[in-house]
C-alpha cells in the first residue's frame, strides 16, 4: 500500500481488520477519507464484501458471519482519533444523517494491509437531538467476566464512554464537524 511517511493519503483503499487471536476475525476494504495526526476516517460503502476469518477463535465466530457476506447498511464513515478506545460511525438512512454510532474498540493501528483494531462489543447510539442509548452492555460485561477483555482495557472503555458523554453534555463533540460529510460519488457502490 502506498503511504506518505506514516500517513495514508485520502482516496486510497485500505483493509480494515478486526484482529483476534493474532489473525483477522473480520476484514473489509474501506476508502481513506482522512488519515492525519488528529483523526482517521474510513468509509465503508454499501455492499462492500465482508471476509470472515477461518478456523476457531477464542470469541467464537464473528456475529455478522451468519448474515449476508456484504455490508448491507448504507455507507458509513468511521472516525477514530489516535489512541482512543472508540470510533464514531456516521450513519445515514435514505441518504440523510440518522445518528452517530459509537463503537468501542481497541485503538487503530496502521498495518501493512491498512488498519487493525478489535470491536469490544459495547456501543452507544447518539441521536441528532443529543439523546443517547447504550447497546450490548451485557455482552461487553460477559467478555470482561470471561477474561476476553482485561480489567484495564474494560476501564479504558468505560473512561472513553464517560469522555463521549462529557463532550455531549458540554456541547463540544469533536465528531460533529463530520456530520455533513459525504463520500465522493465514485466511492459509493450500488
Secondary structure in CASP SS format (residue, H / E / C, confidence):
PFRMAT SS
TARGET T0000
AUTHOR 0000-0000-0000
METHOD secondary structure of the structure
MODEL  1
X C 1.00
X C 1.00
X C 1.00
X E 1.00
X C 1.00
X C 1.00
X E 1.00
X C 1.00
X C 1.00
X C 1.00
X C 1.00
X C 1.00
X E 1.00
X E 1.00
X E 1.00
X E 1.00
X E 1.00
X E 1.00
X E 1.00
X E 1.00
X C 1.00
X C 1.00
X E 1.00
X E 1.00
X E 1.00
X E 1.00
X E 1.00
X E 1.00
X E 1.00
X E 1.00
X E 1.00
X E 1.00
X E 1.00
X E 1.00
X E 1.00
X C 1.00
X C 1.00
X C 1.00
X C 1.00
X E 1.00
X E 1.00
X E 1.00
X E 1.00
X E 1.00
X C 1.00
X C 1.00
X C 1.00
X C 1.00
X E 1.00
X C 1.00
X E 1.00
X E 1.00
X C 1.00
X C 1.00
X C 1.00
X C 1.00
X C 1.00
X C 1.00
X C 1.00
X C 1.00
X C 1.00
X C 1.00
X H 1.00
X H 1.00
X H 1.00
X H 1.00
X C 1.00
X C 1.00
X C 1.00
X E 1.00
X C 1.00
X C 1.00
X C 1.00
X C 1.00
X C 1.00
X E 1.00
X E 1.00
X E 1.00
X E 1.00
X E 1.00
X C 1.00
X C 1.00
X C 1.00
X C 1.00
X C 1.00
X E 1.00
X E 1.00
X E 1.00
X E 1.00
X E 1.00
X E 1.00
X E 1.00
X E 1.00
X C 1.00
X C 1.00
X E 1.00
X E 1.00
X E 1.00
X E 1.00
X E 1.00
X E 1.00
X E 1.00
X E 1.00
X E 1.00
X E 1.00
X C 1.00
X C 1.00
X C 1.00
X E 1.00
X E 1.00
X C 1.00
X C 1.00
X C 1.00
X E 1.00
X E 1.00
X E 1.00
X E 1.00
X C 1.00
X E 1.00
X E 1.00
X E 1.00
X E 1.00
X E 1.00
X E 1.00
X E 1.00
X E 1.00
X E 1.00
X C 1.00
X C 1.00
X C 1.00
X C 1.00
X E 1.00
X E 1.00
X E 1.00
X E 1.00
X C 1.00
X H 1.00
X H 1.00
X H 1.00
X H 1.00
X H 1.00
X H 1.00
X H 1.00
X H 1.00
X H 1.00
X C 1.00
X C 1.00
X C 1.00
X C 1.00
X C 1.00
X H 1.00
X H 1.00
X H 1.00
X H 1.00
X H 1.00
X H 1.00
X H 1.00
X H 1.00
X H 1.00
X H 1.00
X H 1.00
X H 1.00
X H 1.00
X H 1.00
X H 1.00
X H 1.00
X H 1.00
X H 1.00
X H 1.00
X H 1.00
X C 1.00
X C 1.00
X C 1.00
X H 1.00
X H 1.00
X H 1.00
X H 1.00
X H 1.00
X C 1.00
X C 1.00
X C 1.00
X C 1.00
X C 1.00
X C 1.00
X H 1.00
X H 1.00
X H 1.00
X C 1.00
X C 1.00
X C 1.00
END
